[in-house]
Amino acid sequence: MPAATLIAVKPSVQTSAASADLAVIKARQKTAWSSGNYAVVGTTLQIVGEELCEALDLSAGSKVLDVAAGNGMASLAAARRWCNVVSTDYVASLLEQGRARAAAEGAAIEFQEADAEALPFADRSFDAVLSTFGVMFTPNQDKAAAELLRVCKPGGQIGLTNWTPDGFIGQMFKTLGKYLPPPAGTKSPLLWGTRARLTEMFEPASAWIKTESRHYNFRYRSAQHFLEVFRTYYGPMLKAFLALETPQQNRLEKDLYDLIARMNRADNGTMVVPSEYLEVVIMKR
């Protein structure tokens, strides 16, 4: 595992896009994430939430907020460490599935519908604020980062996991972007997987920022199985295929199979593709 990297803090300049345009983009994103059933994919990523909570060294009794929590990957991991957890997302159906998971485990987690760019909590409310592959997809990145900092107590921690541009999921989104380009004027969510962008967004209010490159292995029965699951349940890919005519769908499918073939390390007909992500721990000043 690569050694952790500390980012020195220094002043930065933030910019913002037109709020009206971003509101339209957010509405479209919400529709995409509400389609399919992200929980089918999110449940497979559970180990990432566990490792993030260990990286934060969470203490029992800590007040923890999980932002853009999906079906509760990091929320459950924090609750297993006897933290007092509030799990939020702007997709109500995912929160319902998180509730079901918590009930099955007997975990006392509070679930609340919330927008990551306008969190309904007072300043300095939480000892730790988490997001696993969630907040990185907000259209207004600077606003979302500011909200994470606002609700975190001084001396508290922000823990993130973000897909990197060069990893498998980063390359998958770039492949999708060849067929459906992202909205003009928006920043790529994959920037959250770079140390430079994290420095821009978080350094003014941070004592330190620690990043570590990690890998999650996508394990599926085959490349065909992976694509079947993602085309059916993963909102962004589901919407991408629905938006394309059949010839483009076929080309996109071939490009995705080629990507998997290049990165697949299994030699028994199954799929084992490592995808790099950046594990981030930020100490708020």
C-alpha positions as CSV (number, residue, x, y, z in Angstrom):
1,M,0.0,0.0,0.0
2,P,1.4,3.4,-0.9
3,A,2.5,5.6,2.0
4,A,0.1,8.2,3.2
5,T,0.6,11.7,1.9
6,L,0.1,14.8,4.0
7,I,-1.0,18.0,2.2
8,A,0.4,21.2,3.5
9,V,-2.2,23.9,4.0
10,K,-2.2,27.3,2.4
11,P,-4.8,29.8,1.1
12,S,-6.9,29.1,-2.0
13,V,-9.4,30.8,-4.2
14,Q,-12.8,29.2,-4.8
15,T,-15.1,29.7,-7.8
16,S,-18.8,29.0,-8.4
17,A,-21.1,28.3,-11.4
18,A,-24.5,29.7,-12.1
19,S,-26.8,28.4,-9.3
20,A,-29.8,28.0,-11.7
21,D,-27.9,25.8,-14.1
22,L,-26.5,23.7,-11.2
23,A,-30.0,23.3,-9.8
24,V,-31.1,21.7,-13.1
25,I,-28.1,19.5,-13.2
26,K,-28.8,18.4,-9.6
27,A,-32.4,17.5,-10.4
28,R,-31.2,15.3,-13.3
29,Q,-28.6,13.7,-11.1
30,K,-31.2,12.9,-8.5
31,T,-33.4,11.3,-11.1
32,A,-30.4,9.2,-12.3
33,W,-29.5,8.0,-8.8
34,S,-33.1,7.3,-8.0
35,S,-33.4,5.0,-11.0
36,G,-32.2,1.4,-10.9
37,N,-31.2,0.3,-7.4
38,Y,-27.9,1.6,-6.2
39,A,-28.1,-0.5,-3.1
40,V,-27.3,-3.6,-5.1
41,V,-23.9,-2.1,-5.9
42,G,-23.5,-0.2,-2.7
43,T,-23.8,-3.3,-0.5
44,T,-20.8,-4.9,-2.3
45,L,-18.6,-1.9,-1.3
46,Q,-19.1,-2.4,2.5
47,I,-15.4,-3.0,3.2
48,V,-14.6,0.5,2.0
49,G,-16.8,2.0,4.8
50,E,-15.2,-0.3,7.4
51,E,-11.7,0.8,6.3
52,L,-12.6,4.4,6.3
53,C,-13.9,4.2,9.9
54,E,-10.6,2.6,10.9
55,A,-8.6,5.3,9.2
56,L,-10.6,7.9,11.2
57,D,-9.9,5.8,14.4
58,L,-13.5,6.5,15.5
59,S,-14.2,6.5,19.2
60,A,-17.4,4.9,20.7
61,G,-19.9,7.6,21.5
62,S,-18.7,10.0,18.7
63,K,-21.4,11.9,16.9
64,V,-21.1,11.0,13.2
65,L,-22.8,12.3,10.1
66,D,-22.8,10.2,6.8
67,V,-23.4,12.5,3.8
68,A,-24.8,11.1,0.5
69,A,-24.8,7.8,2.4
70,G,-26.7,5.7,-0.2
71,N,-27.9,2.6,1.6
72,G,-25.7,3.1,4.6
73,M,-22.3,1.6,3.9
74,A,-20.3,4.0,6.1
75,S,-23.3,4.6,8.5
76,L,-23.4,0.9,9.4
77,A,-19.6,0.8,9.8
78,A,-19.7,3.7,12.3
79,A,-22.6,2.2,14.2
80,R,-20.7,-1.0,14.6
81,R,-18.1,1.1,16.4
82,W,-20.9,2.3,18.8
83,C,-21.0,5.8,17.4
84,N,-24.1,7.9,17.3
85,V,-24.9,8.1,13.6
86,V,-27.0,10.2,11.4
87,S,-27.3,8.9,7.8
88,T,-28.4,11.3,5.0
89,D,-29.1,11.1,1.3
90,Y,-31.3,13.0,-1.1
91,V,-32.8,9.7,-2.5
92,A,-35.5,8.6,-0.1
93,S,-35.6,5.0,-1.4
94,L,-31.9,4.5,-0.5
95,L,-32.5,5.7,3.0
96,E,-35.4,3.2,3.3
97,Q,-33.0,0.4,2.3
98,G,-30.4,1.8,4.9
99,R,-33.2,1.6,7.5
100,A,-33.8,-2.0,6.6
101,R,-30.1,-2.9,6.9
102,A,-29.9,-1.1,10.3
103,A,-33.0,-2.9,11.6
104,A,-31.6,-6.2,10.5
105,E,-28.4,-5.6,12.6
106,G,-30.2,-3.9,15.5
107,A,-28.2,-0.7,14.8
108,A,-29.6,2.6,16.2
109,I,-29.0,4.9,13.2
110,E,-31.0,8.1,12.5
111,F,-32.0,8.4,8.8
112,Q,-32.8,11.8,7.3
113,E,-33.3,13.0,3.8
114,A,-30.9,15.8,3.1
115,D,-29.0,17.6,0.3
116,A,-25.3,17.5,0.6
117,E,-25.0,21.1,-0.5
118,A,-27.5,22.3,2.1
119,L,-27.2,20.1,5.2
120,P,-30.0,20.7,7.7
121,F,-27.7,20.8,10.8
122,A,-26.3,23.5,12.9
123,D,-22.6,24.5,12.7
124,R,-20.1,22.4,14.5
125,S,-22.6,19.6,15.2
126,F,-20.5,16.4,14.5
127,D,-17.3,14.9,15.7
128,A,-16.8,13.2,12.3
129,V,-18.4,13.7,8.9
130,L,-18.2,10.9,6.3
131,S,-19.0,10.3,2.7
132,T,-18.1,7.2,0.6
133,F,-18.3,7.7,-3.1
134,G,-21.2,10.1,-2.5
135,V,-20.5,13.8,-2.0
136,M,-18.0,13.7,-4.9
137,F,-21.0,13.7,-7.3
138,T,-22.5,17.0,-6.1
139,P,-22.6,19.6,-9.0
140,N,-21.5,22.4,-6.7
141,Q,-18.3,21.0,-5.3
142,D,-17.2,24.0,-3.3
143,K,-20.5,24.4,-1.7
144,A,-20.6,20.7,-0.7
145,A,-17.1,20.9,0.7
146,A,-18.1,24.0,2.7
147,E,-21.1,22.2,4.2
148,L,-18.9,19.3,5.3
149,L,-16.6,21.7,7.1
150,R,-19.4,23.8,8.5
151,V,-21.1,20.9,10.4
152,C,-17.9,19.4,11.6
153,K,-16.6,20.5,15.1
154,P,-13.2,22.2,15.4
155,G,-10.7,19.4,15.9
156,G,-13.2,17.0,14.3
157,Q,-12.5,14.9,11.2
158,I,-13.9,14.6,7.7
159,G,-13.5,11.2,6.1
160,L,-14.0,10.6,2.4
161,T,-13.5,7.9,-0.2
162,N,-13.4,9.2,-3.8
163,W,-12.8,7.4,-7.1
164,T,-9.6,8.6,-8.9
165,P,-9.5,9.6,-12.5
166,D,-7.1,6.8,-13.5
167,G,-8.8,4.0,-11.6
168,F,-11.3,1.6,-13.1
169,I,-14.4,3.5,-12.1
170,G,-12.7,6.8,-13.2
171,Q,-12.0,5.2,-16.6
172,M,-15.6,3.9,-16.8
173,F,-17.0,7.4,-16.3
174,K,-14.6,8.7,-19.0
175,T,-15.9,6.0,-21.3
176,L,-19.5,7.0,-20.6
177,G,-18.5,10.6,-21.2
178,K,-17.4,9.8,-24.8
179,Y,-21.1,9.1,-25.6
180,L,-22.8,11.5,-23.2
181,P,-20.6,14.4,-22.4
182,P,-21.0,16.0,-19.0
183,P,-22.9,19.3,-18.7
184,A,-20.9,22.4,-19.8
185,G,-19.4,24.4,-16.9
186,T,-19.4,21.6,-14.4
187,K,-16.3,20.1,-12.7
188,S,-15.7,16.4,-13.0
189,P,-16.6,14.4,-9.8
190,L,-13.3,12.6,-10.3
191,L,-11.4,15.7,-9.2
192,W,-12.4,14.7,-5.7
193,G,-10.0,11.8,-6.2
194,T,-7.0,14.2,-6.7
195,R,-5.0,15.7,-3.9
196,A,-4.8,19.0,-5.8
197,R,-8.6,19.5,-5.8
198,L,-8.9,18.5,-2.2
199,T,-6.3,21.1,-1.3
200,E,-8.3,23.8,-3.1
201,M,-11.5,22.9,-1.3
202,F,-10.5,22.1,2.2
203,E,-7.1,23.6,3.1
204,P,-8.3,27.0,4.4
205,A,-10.1,25.4,7.3
206,S,-7.9,22.4,7.8
207,A,-5.1,21.6,10.2
208,W,-4.0,18.8,7.9
209,I,-5.2,16.7,5.0
210,K,-4.1,13.0,4.8
211,T,-4.6,11.0,1.6
212,E,-3.9,7.4,0.8
213,S,-4.3,5.5,-2.4
214,R,-6.4,2.3,-2.0
215,H,-8.0,-0.2,-4.2
216,Y,-11.4,-1.9,-4.2
217,N,-11.7,-5.2,-6.2
218,F,-14.8,-5.5,-8.2
219,R,-15.5,-9.2,-8.1
220,Y,-18.2,-10.5,-10.5
221,R,-18.9,-13.8,-12.2
222,S,-17.8,-12.4,-15.5
223,A,-17.5,-9.1,-17.4
224,Q,-21.0,-9.8,-18.7
225,H,-22.3,-10.2,-15.2
226,F,-20.7,-6.9,-14.2
227,L,-22.3,-5.1,-17.1
228,E,-25.7,-6.7,-16.5
229,V,-25.7,-5.6,-12.9
230,F,-24.5,-2.0,-13.6
231,R,-26.8,-1.5,-16.6
232,T,-29.7,-2.6,-14.4
233,Y,-29.0,-1.1,-11.0
234,Y,-26.3,1.7,-11.3
235,G,-28.3,4.8,-12.1
236,P,-25.7,6.7,-14.2
237,M,-25.0,3.7,-16.4
238,L,-28.6,2.8,-16.7
239,K,-29.5,6.3,-17.8
240,A,-26.6,6.4,-20.3
241,F,-27.7,3.3,-22.1
242,L,-31.3,4.4,-22.2
243,A,-30.3,7.7,-23.8
244,L,-28.4,6.1,-26.6
245,E,-29.6,4.5,-29.9
246,T,-28.9,0.8,-30.4
247,P,-25.7,1.3,-32.5
248,Q,-24.2,3.6,-29.8
249,Q,-25.3,1.2,-27.1
250,N,-23.4,-1.6,-28.8
251,R,-20.3,0.6,-29.2
252,L,-20.4,1.7,-25.6
253,E,-20.9,-2.0,-24.5
254,K,-17.8,-3.0,-26.5
255,D,-15.7,-0.1,-25.0
256,L,-16.7,-1.2,-21.5
257,Y,-15.8,-4.8,-22.2
258,D,-12.4,-3.6,-23.6
259,L,-11.8,-1.6,-20.5
260,I,-12.6,-4.6,-18.2
261,A,-10.4,-6.9,-20.3
262,R,-7.4,-4.5,-20.0
263,M,-7.8,-4.3,-16.2
264,N,-9.1,-7.8,-15.3
265,R,-6.6,-9.8,-13.3
266,A,-8.6,-13.0,-13.1
267,D,-7.5,-15.9,-15.2
268,N,-10.4,-18.2,-14.6
269,G,-13.2,-16.6,-16.6
270,T,-14.4,-14.4,-13.7
271,M,-13.9,-10.7,-13.2
272,V,-11.5,-9.3,-10.6
273,V,-10.8,-5.6,-11.4
274,P,-9.1,-3.4,-8.9
275,S,-10.3,0.2,-8.9
276,E,-8.2,2.9,-7.3
277,Y,-9.8,5.3,-4.9
278,L,-8.5,8.0,-2.6
279,E,-9.1,7.6,1.1
280,V,-9.1,11.0,2.7
281,V,-8.9,12.1,6.4
282,I,-9.1,15.8,7.1
283,M,-8.6,17.4,10.5
284,K,-10.6,20.6,10.8
285,R,-9.0,23.5,12.6
